[in-house]
Amino acid sequence: MTILGSTGSVGRSALAVIADAGADFDVVGLAAGKNTELLVEQAIRHRPQIVAVQRESDRSAVVERLAAADLADVEVVAGVAGAQAVAAATDADWVLTAMVGAVGLQPTLTAIRRGATVAIANKEPLVMAGALCTAEARRSGATVIPVDSEHSGLFQCIAGSDRGDLQRLVLTCSGGPLRAVADLDRVTVEQALAHPVWSMGKKISIDSATLVNKALEVIEAHWLFGVEGERIEVVIHPEGIVHALVGFRDGALLAQLSAPDMRLPIAYALAHPRRLPLDDSPIDLAALGALSFAAPDLQRFPGLALGHRVLADGGTAGAVLNAANEVAVERFLAGELPYRKIVALIERALDAHRVVPATDLDTILAADSWARAFVRSQLAGC
Ligand SMILES: NC(=O)c1ccc[n+]([C@@H]2O[C@H](COP(=O)([O-])OP(=O)(O)OC[C@H]3O[C@@H](n4cnc5c(N)ncnc54)[C@H](OP(=O)(O)O)[C@@H]3O)[C@@H](O)[C@H]2O)c1
């Protein structure tokens, strides 16, 4: 197996899964960003053939540290091309994409194009380039398996059913850290990062506070399961126990329940169609007592509506949504943009963009660059 984004929240959970499950997996490649300290530790423990760092300037120090640990034969590469080289390592049958953001697009495409089993946590490439990724998977025969907990839940509920019987997909949403916060005009970075259910990287935590994460997931569900936006719903479920539900044409609604812990969807993607033993105590339904569901409040959280809007707009709208969001979230985290302006800027970018078909990488990357420049040009007035 290979893990792109091994030093992140999902990447670390994946390495914990293989350690805890005592499963017999060989780690072929690891790709990280700037946390070279942890990458070297992971390499010493798992002895991959190839590792990638984000910055060329970090490469020689990693080479030296690996040589000192008797791992001089590990290839050390850098940058997006380096992450692509890791994704291309053919000894890995299974590639987990767990980098954050658009930077994962080209490594994800590399893994898909070589026909690997690609477990997708890094949802942004599907949001930007879902049509391209699915077309390339069809061409290469790659198996794409969801890792996002909601999509893993859908995948588990759909297993074994006839696609013609499938009527609707329901994604649950905890509501995020600001669900009960009255004044959304004065949200601090700390408040927005404090997710009540999940412990995750910073970018997805802010996406969860705006509910843009759920919009990205609606688009992700469309591309993963080939279901149009009108049949994808979102319901608020603060307990975070039911991850997704699938409705069938006889009225049956199947749900997937588990503790909010990414190890389960990672393990399911790794072992599918088998299940790995995770040493968790089963959910005690009597102790839980009740599970609650409510309609989302689109007035307070307009970011949630962007998923359906982008699916309706089609083409390069997904790349614009993603890029505008990445820039706005980065500025919010830097304390330079008020919380409410994140979604306002994305909407402005979508309004200003002229959608074109997103069938090739150059067009998608051009839309991404345009949206980043557009949002930056609007920051002064915020
Ligand atoms: N966390 C969750 O529970 C969860 C659940 C479902 C889906 N996801 C999705 O999974 C993806 C990862 O989320 P996360 O929470 O694990 O994020 P994270 O903790 O921030 O980790 C991101 C990973 O990407 C690497 N990275 C960042 N920028 C990079 C760059 N320019 N070049 C190379 N590597 C880079 C980071 O490396 P360094 O740390 O070494 O810099 C790290 O390994 C996201 O797309 C997210 O939406 C996450």
Ligand as a Chemical Component Dictionary entry (heavy atoms), coordinates in Angstrom:
data_LIG
# 
_chem_comp.id                   LIG 
_chem_comp.type                 NON-POLYMER 
_chem_comp.pdbx_formal_charge   0 
_chem_comp.three_letter_code    LIG 
# 
loop_
_chem_comp_atom.comp_id 
_chem_comp_atom.atom_id 
_chem_comp_atom.alt_atom_id 
_chem_comp_atom.type_symbol 
_chem_comp_atom.charge 
_chem_comp_atom.model_Cartn_x 
_chem_comp_atom.model_Cartn_y 
_chem_comp_atom.model_Cartn_z 
_chem_comp_atom.pdbx_ordinal 
LIG N1  N1  N 0  -9.558  14.178 8.935  1  
LIG C1  C1  C 0  -10.653 13.503 8.694  2  
LIG O1  O1  O 0  -11.253 12.915 9.612  3  
LIG C2  C2  C 0  -11.206 13.409 7.292  4  
LIG C3  C3  C 0  -12.382 12.719 7.075  5  
LIG C4  C4  C 0  -12.852 12.597 5.783  6  
LIG C5  C5  C 0  -12.176 13.159 4.717  7  
LIG N2  N2  N 1  -11.032 13.855 4.957  8  
LIG C6  C6  C 0  -10.321 14.443 3.812  9  
LIG O2  O2  O 0  -9.030  13.860 3.770  10 
LIG C7  C7  C 0  -8.072  14.823 3.336  11 
LIG C8  C8  C 0  -6.999  14.963 4.407  12 
LIG O3  O3  O 0  -7.596  15.502 5.576  13 
LIG P1  P1  P 0  -6.804  15.558 6.955  14 
LIG O4  O4  O 0  -7.783  16.009 7.970  15 
LIG O5  O5  O -1 -6.066  14.278 7.155  16 
LIG O6  O6  O 0  -5.780  16.747 6.638  17 
LIG P2  P2  P 0  -4.441  17.102 7.396  18 
LIG O7  O7  O 0  -4.423  16.520 8.753  19 
LIG O8  O8  O 0  -4.263  18.553 7.253  20 
LIG O9  O9  O 0  -3.325  16.332 6.530  21 
LIG C9  C9  C 0  -3.044  16.708 5.215  22 
LIG C10 C10 C 0  -1.902  15.902 4.646  23 
LIG O10 O10 O 0  -1.553  16.453 3.375  24 
LIG C11 C11 C 0  -0.171  16.847 3.401  25 
LIG N3  N3  N 0  -0.007  18.039 2.586  26 
LIG C12 C12 C 0  -0.590  19.247 2.760  27 
LIG N4  N4  N 0  -0.174  20.109 1.804  28 
LIG C13 C13 C 0  0.681   19.422 1.021  29 
LIG C14 C14 C 0  1.455   19.764 -0.127 30 
LIG N5  N5  N 0  1.427   21.005 -0.662 31 
LIG N6  N6  N 0  2.220   18.800 -0.684 32 
LIG C15 C15 C 0  2.265   17.569 -0.161 33 
LIG N7  N7  N 0  1.556   17.179 0.931  34 
LIG C16 C16 C 0  0.781   18.101 1.512  35 
LIG C17 C17 C 0  0.135   17.114 4.866  36 
LIG O11 O11 O 0  1.516   17.035 5.094  37 
LIG P3  P3  P 0  2.268   17.724 6.351  38 
LIG O12 O12 O 0  1.363   17.587 7.531  39 
LIG O13 O13 O 0  3.517   16.883 6.433  40 
LIG O14 O14 O 0  2.552   19.142 5.973  41 
LIG C18 C18 C 0  -0.639  15.957 5.503  42 
LIG O15 O15 O 0  0.072   14.755 5.354  43 
LIG C19 C19 C 0  -8.850  16.123 3.078  44 
LIG O16 O16 O 0  -9.177  16.188 1.726  45 
LIG C20 C20 C 0  -10.114 15.956 3.913  46 
LIG O17 O17 O 0  -11.205 16.653 3.376  47 
LIG C21 C21 C 0  -10.528 13.988 6.216  48 
# 
loop_
_chem_comp_bond.comp_id 
_chem_comp_bond.atom_id_1 
_chem_comp_bond.atom_id_2 
_chem_comp_bond.value_order 
_chem_comp_bond.pdbx_ordinal 
LIG N1  C1  SING 1  
LIG C1  O1  DOUB 2  
LIG C1  C2  SING 3  
LIG C2  C3  SING 4  
LIG C2  C21 DOUB 5  
LIG C3  C4  DOUB 6  
LIG C4  C5  SING 7  
LIG C5  N2  DOUB 8  
LIG N2  C6  SING 9  
LIG N2  C21 SING 10 
LIG C6  O2  SING 11 
LIG C6  C20 SING 12 
LIG O2  C7  SING 13 
LIG C7  C8  SING 14 
LIG C7  C19 SING 15 
LIG C8  O3  SING 16 
LIG O3  P1  SING 17 
LIG P1  O4  DOUB 18 
LIG P1  O5  SING 19 
LIG P1  O6  SING 20 
LIG O6  P2  SING 21 
LIG P2  O7  DOUB 22 
LIG P2  O8  SING 23 
LIG P2  O9  SING 24 
LIG O9  C9  SING 25 
LIG C9  C10 SING 26 
LIG C10 O10 SING 27 
LIG C10 C18 SING 28 
LIG O10 C11 SING 29 
LIG C11 N3  SING 30 
LIG C11 C17 SING 31 
LIG N3  C12 SING 32 
LIG N3  C16 SING 33 
LIG C12 N4  DOUB 34 
LIG N4  C13 SING 35 
LIG C13 C14 SING 36 
LIG C13 C16 DOUB 37 
LIG C14 N5  SING 38 
LIG C14 N6  DOUB 39 
LIG N6  C15 SING 40 
LIG C15 N7  DOUB 41 
LIG N7  C16 SING 42 
LIG C17 O11 SING 43 
LIG C17 C18 SING 44 
LIG O11 P3  SING 45 
LIG P3  O12 DOUB 46 
LIG P3  O13 SING 47 
LIG P3  O14 SING 48 
LIG C18 O15 SING 49 
LIG C19 O16 SING 50 
LIG C19 C20 SING 51 
LIG C20 O17 SING 52 
# 
